[in-house]
Amino acid sequence: SSGTQVRDYMHTDDVGRALALLLESDFHGSMNIGSGEGIGIRDLVLSAADLLGGRALLDFGARPVSTDEPPEIIADVSRLREVLQFTPVFTIECGLAQTIDWFREHTTRGSE
């Protein structure tokens, strides 16, 4: 799509830490686990493409955004911060770099 959608992403280590804090607490009720910050899909994809050297392969707008897709999904993390005093440690850039490194280490190309 055009990548104009905004989403809330958080590193899995931060998600695990937040869940552990929640389980160890006396809190009852619902709580969103997220970063509380949105990033445009286009920006996220451009960052990944830059790390991979593949920006020229991108074709934003080749598919339309689905009419039932919300333009923005960002977690309300006020309870997470107030009750558990939680803030994420990892940045999006760090998470992307780690993910790319992991895939490079754990995948092989067909004929290599």
PAZAPA-4460 file (N, C-alpha, C; in steps of 0.05 Angstrom, whole numbers, plus 32768, in hexadecimal, padded with zeros to 4 digits):
% residues 112
    n_x    n_y    n_z   ca_x   ca_y   ca_z    c_x    c_y    c_z   seq   type   mol
   8011   7FE8   8000   8000   8000   8000   8012   8019   8000     1      S     A
   8006   802F   8004   8015   8048   8005   8026   804A   801F     2      S     A
   801F   803A   8033   802E   803A   804C   8027   8051   805E     3      G     A
   8010   805D   805A   8008   8073   806B   7FFC   806B   8086     4      T     A
   7FF7   8051   8089   7FEC   8047   80A2   8002   804A   80B8     5      Q     A
   7FF8   804F   80D0   800A   8053   80E7   8004   803C   80FB     6      V     A
   8019   802F   8104   8017   8019   8117   802A   801C   812E     7      R     A
   8024   800E   8143   8034   800E   815C   8043   7FF4   815D     8      D     A
   805D   7FF5   815B   806E   7FDD   815C   8080   7FDF   8175     9      Y     A
   8086   7FC7   817F   8097   7FC6   8197   80A8   7FAC   8195    10      M     A
   80C1   7FAE   819D   80D3   7F98   819D   80C8   7F81   81AE    11      H     A
   80CC   7F68   81A6   80C1   7F52   81B5   80CD   7F4F   81D1    12      T     A
   80E6   7F58   81D4   80F2   7F57   81EF   80E3   7F6B   8201    13      D     A
   80DC   7F82   81F7   80CC   7F95   8206   80B0   7F8A   820C    14      D     A
   80A4   7F7D   81F9   8089   7F71   81FE   808B   7F5C   8214    15      V     A
   809F   7F4B   8213   80A3   7F37   8227   80A8   7F43   8243    16      G     A
   80B7   7F58   8244   80BD   7F66   825D   80A3   7F72   8268    17      R     A
   8093   7F7F   8257   807A   7F8B   8260   8067   7F75   826A    18      A     A
   8065   7F5F   825C   8053   7F49   8265   805C   7F3D   827F    19      L     A
   8076   7F3A   8283   8081   7F30   829C   807A   7F43   82B3    20      A     A
   807E   7F5D   82AF   8077   7F71   82C3   8059   7F6F   82CA    21      L     A
   8049   7F6C   82B6   802C   7F6B   82BA   8024   7F52   82CA    22      L     A
   8030   7F3B   82C3   802A   7F22   82D1   8034   7F23   82EE    23      L     A
   8049   7F32   82F4   8054   7F34   830F   8045   7F49   8320    24      E     A
   8034   7F59   8313   8026   7F6E   8321   800C   7F65   832C    25      S     A
   7FFF   7F75   833C   7FE5   7F70   8346   7FCF   7F7C   8335    26      D     A
   7FD5   7F86   831E   7FC2   7F94   830D   7FAD   7F80   8303    27      F     A
   7F94   7F89   8303   7F7E   7F7A   82F7   7F70   7F8C   82E3    28      H     A
   7F69   7F80   82CC   7F5C   7F8F   82B7   7F6C   7F8D   829D    29      G     A
   7F64   7F9E   828B   7F71   7F9E   8271   7F88   7FB2   8270    30      S     A
   7F9C   7FAC   8260   7FB3   7FBE   825D   7FBE   7FB9   8241    31      M     A
   7FC3   7FCF   8233   7FCF   7FCD   8219   7FED   7FCA   821C    32      N     A
   7FF8   7FB8   820C   8015   7FB5   820A   801E   7FC0   81EF    33      I     A
   802D   7FD5   81F0   8036   7FE2   81D7   804A   7FF7   81DE    34      G     A
   8054   8005   81C9   8067   801A   81CE   8059   8035   81D3    35      S     A
   8041   8037   81C9   8032   8050   81CC   803B   8065   81B7    36      G     A
   804C   805C   81A5   8055   806E   818F   804F   8061   8174    37      E     A
   8046   8071   8162   8040   8067   8148   8057   806D   8134    38      G     A
   8059   805C   8121   806C   8060   810B   805D   8059   80F1    39      I     A
   8061   8069   80DD   8055   8064   80C3   8061   804B   80B6    40      G     A
   804F   803B   80AB   8059   8022   809D   806E   8029   8088    41      I     A
   8069   803F   807A   807C   8047   8065   8098   804C   8072    42      R     A
   8098   805B   8088   80B1   8061   8096   80BF   8048   809F    43      D     A
   80B0   8035   80AA   80BB   801C   80B4   80C7   800C   809D    44      L     A
   80B9   800A   8087   80C2   7FFB   806F   80DB   8009   8063    45      V     A
   80DB   8023   8062   80F2   8031   8057   810B   802C   8069    46      L     A
   8107   802C   8083   811E   8027   8095   8129   800B   8091    47      S     A
   8117   7FF7   808E   811F   7FDC   808A   812D   7FDA   806E    48      A     A
   8122   7FE6   805A   812E   7FE5   803F   814A   7FF2   803F    49      A     A
   814D   8008   804E   8168   8014   8050   817C   8002   805D    50      D     A
   8174   7FF4   8072   8186   7FE1   807F   818D   7FCA   806D    51      L     A
   817B   7FC3   805B   817F   7FAC   8049   818A   7FB5   802D    52      L     A
   818B   7FCF   8028   8194   7FD9   800E   8180   7FD3   7FF8    53      G     A
   8166   7FD3   7FFF   8152   7FCB   7FEC   813D   7FE0   7FE7    54      G     A
   8143   7FFA   7FEB   812F   800F   7FE8   8124   800F   7FCB    55      R     A
   8134   8009   7FB8   812C   800A   7F9C   8116   7FF5   7F95    56      A     A
   8114   7FE1   7FA6   8100   7FCB   7FA2   80E4   7FD3   7FAB    57      L     A
   80E2   7FE8   7FBA   80C8   7FF0   7FC5   80B6   7FFC   7FB0    58      L     A
   809C   7FF7   7FB3   8088   8002   7FA0   806F   800A   7FB0    59      D     A
   8072   8020   7FBF   805C   8029   7FCF   8044   8031   7FBD    60      F     A
   802D   8028   7FC6   8015   802E   7FB7   800D   801A   7FA2    61      G     A
   801D   8004   7FA0   8017   7FEF   7F8C   7FFC   7FE1   7F93    62      A     A
   7FF5   7FE1   7FAC   7FDC   7FD6   7FB6   7FCE   7FEC   7FC6    63      R     A
   7FB4   7FED   7FC3   7FA5   8001   7FD2   7FA3   7FF8   7FF0    64      P     A
   7FA0   800C   8001   7F9B   8007   801D   7F7E   7FFB   801F    65      V     A
   7F7B   7FE6   802E   7F61   7FDA   8032   7F4E   7FEE   803F    66      S     A
   7F35   7FEF   8035   7F22   8002   8040   7F1A   7FFC   805D    67      T     A
   7F1E   7FE4   8067   7F18   7FDD   8082   7F30   7FDE   8095    68      D     A
   7F47   7FE8   808A   7F5F   7FEA   809A   7F60   8005   80A8    69      E     A
   7F63   8005   80C3   7F64   801F   80D0   7F7E   802E   80C9    70      P     A
   7F7C   8048   80C7   7F94   8057   80BF   7FA9   8058   80D5    71      P     A
   7FA0   8055   80EF   7FB3   8057   8105   7FAB   8044   811B    72      E     A
   7FBF   8035   8125   7FBC   8025   813D   7FD4   8029   814F    73      I     A
   7FCE   8037   8165   7FE3   803D   8179   7FD8   8036   8194    74      I     A
   7FE7   8027   81A3   7FDD   801E   81BE   7FDC   8035   81D1    75      A     A
   7FC7   8036   81E1   7FC6   8048   81F8   7FD4   803A   820E    76      D     A
   7FEC   8044   8214   7FFD   8036   8228   7FFE   8045   8243    77      V     A
   7FEA   8056   8248   7FEA   8065   8261   7FEA   8053   8279    78      S     A
   7FDA   803D   8279   7FDB   802B   8290   7FF6   801C   8292    79      R     A
   8001   8015   827C   801A   8007   827B   8030   8018   8289    80      L     A
   802F   8032   8283   8043   8044   828E   803D   804B   82AB    81      R     A
   8024   8050   82B0   801D   8059   82CB   801E   8042   82E0    82      E     A
   8013   802B   82D9   8011   8015   82EB   802B   8006   82ED    83      V     A
   8038   8000   82D7   8050   7FF0   82D7   806A   8000   82D4    84      L     A
   8067   801A   82D0   807E   802B   82CA   808F   8020   82B3    85      Q     A
   8082   8016   829F   8090   8009   8289   8094   801D   8272    86      F     A
   80AC   801C   8267   80B1   8029   824D   80C3   8016   823D    87      T     A
   80BF   8015   8223   80D0   8004   8212   80ED   800C   8213    88      P     A
   80FE   7FF9   820F   811B   7FFE   820F   8125   7FFF   81F2    89      V     A
   811B   7FEE   81E1   8124   7FEC   81C5   8116   8000   81B2    90      F     A
   8126   800B   81A0   811B   801C   818B   8112   800C   8173    91      T     A
   8102   8018   8162   80FA   800A   8149   8113   8004   8139    92      I     A
   8126   8017   8137   813E   8012   8127   814E   7FFB   8132    93      E     A
   8150   7FF9   814C   815F   7FE2   8158   8151   7FC8   8152    94      C     A
   8136   7FC8   8154   8127   7FAF   814E   8129   7FA7   8132    95      G     A
   8128   7FBA   811F   812C   7FB3   8103   8147   7FA7   80FE    96      L     A
   815C   7FB4   8108   8177   7FAA   8105   817B   7F8E   8110    97      A     A
   8170   7F89   8128   8172   7F6F   8134   8163   7F5A   8124    98      Q     A
   814C   7F61   811A   813C   7F4E   810A   814A   7F47   80F1    99      T     A
   8154   7F5A   80E3   8163   7F55   80CA   817C   7F44   80D0   100      I     A
   818A   7F4B   80E5   81A2   7F3B   80EC   819A   7F1E   80F2   101      D     A
   8184   7F1A   8100   817B   7EFF   8107   8174   7EEF   80ED   102      W     A
   8166   7EFB   80DB   815F   7EED   80C2   8177   7EE8   80B2   103      F     A
   818A   7EF9   80B1   81A3   7EF4   80A3   81B2   7EDC   80AE   104      R     A
   81B2   7ED9   80C9   81C0   7EC3   80D6   81B1   7EA9   80D4   105      E     A
   8196   7EA9   80D1   8187   7E91   80D3   817A   7E88   80B9   106      H     A
   817F   7E96   80A3   8174   7E8D   808A   818B   7E8A   8076   107      T     A
   8186   7E7A   8063   819A   7E76   804D   818C   7E7B   8033   108      T     A
   819C   7E83   8020   8191   7E88   8006   8193   7E6E   7FF6   109      R     A
   8181   7E6A   7FE3   817D   7E51   7FD5   8196   7E43   7FCC   110      G     A
   81A8   7E50   7FBE   81BF   7E42   7FB2   81D9   7E46   7FC1   111      S     A
   81D9   7E54   7FD7   81F2   7E58   7FE5   81F9   7E41   7FF7   112      E     A
***
